[in-house]
C-alpha cells in the first residue's frame, strides 16, 4: 500500500506540468487541418454554397422571352472599358470563352470571378451568313 500512496503525488505533479489548455491548443491545428482537407470546395469556391454553375460551352442563345439568369465562373482574360458606365470582360473557363457586359469595374485580368447574368445573342449578318455571338448581360 505504501508504494501506491507514494505514486499518487508523483502522478498529480506530472498532471500539473501540462495544463489542459496547452494540450487542447496543440491539437487544434491538427483538427482544423483535418476538417479542411475533407471539405469539398471547388476551385472557385462557389459550388460549396449550392450555386449551379453553367460551363461556357453549354450556353445557348435564348429564343424565347425567358430571361433566366445563369451562373458562370472563369478567369478574366480581357477587359474593355465602354463609354457608358458599363464594362465588357472576356472570361474563360476550361470549356470556352465568353464576353460579359456588366456595371462592375473592379475585375482585374487574371482574377477568378463568378457571374450571374442572362445569355444574350447579338446577330451580325455578313455576306448572307450570321456571324453572331452569345454574350452574358448582368441585370442592371
Secondary structure as GFF3:
##gff-version 3
##sequence-region A 1 140
A	DSSP	alpha_helix	2	17	.	.	.	ID=ss1
A	DSSP	alpha_helix	20	37	.	.	.	ID=ss2
A	DSSP	three_ten_helix	47	49	.	.	.	ID=ss3
A	DSSP	three_ten_helix	56	58	.	.	.	ID=ss4
A	DSSP	beta_strand	70	81	.	.	.	ID=ss5
A	DSSP	beta_strand	87	93	.	.	.	ID=ss6
A	DSSP	beta_strand	96	102	.	.	.	ID=ss7
A	DSSP	beta_strand	112	122	.	.	.	ID=ss8
A	DSSP	beta_strand	125	126	.	.	.	ID=ss9
A	DSSP	beta_strand	129	130	.	.	.	ID=ss10
A	DSSP	beta_strand	133	137	.	.	.	ID=ss11
###
